[in-house]
Amino acid sequence: KSQDVAFVVDLLDEIESRKLPAPCPIEQRWTRASKSRMSPASSANMDDVFCWVGVIMYLPVSDPTVRKGITSHFQDYIKLVREVGARMKSDIYPHWGKIEMPNESDVKALKADQKWLSRRYPVPLFNALRWELDPKNICANDVINKAFPFKG
């Protein structure tokens, strides 16, 4: 069994054993490498193949209490994805544009995620270009600023 398929099978097993409500699809697809340095599939070898796994949260109700519960369970789901991924031989990384960053009050988790992202993405180069092209940081958002702290 390949690692990418094994990851999804292990994830499903964990969801079921923990009785975690996960009423959403798990998307899995494959692409070749990308020349973009900020791509999770960045590689000098264009023959490399990357597996993408997406977990999605649906918020179909307008009741704030129900939405808060769904969001809380989704955070548990995200933690589980990372936990299962940490057992894999190869690293897993989120797409930086879709990452769910920890709350700013959890400084330890936030710093750990920033360090984790810096292993995959060229953060100093990205931030240098941000500083050069967007010195007032108007093109960023809270997620980008949390993931890649910007010190202009």
Secondary structure, DSSP 8 states (H G I E B T S, - for coil): --HHHHHHHHHHHHHHHTT----S-EEEEEEE-BS-TTSTTB-S-TT-EEEEEEE--------HHHHHHHHHHHHHHHHHHHHHHHTSSS-----TTT-----TT-HHHHHHHHHHHHHHS-HHHHHHHHHHH-TT--S--HHHHHHS----
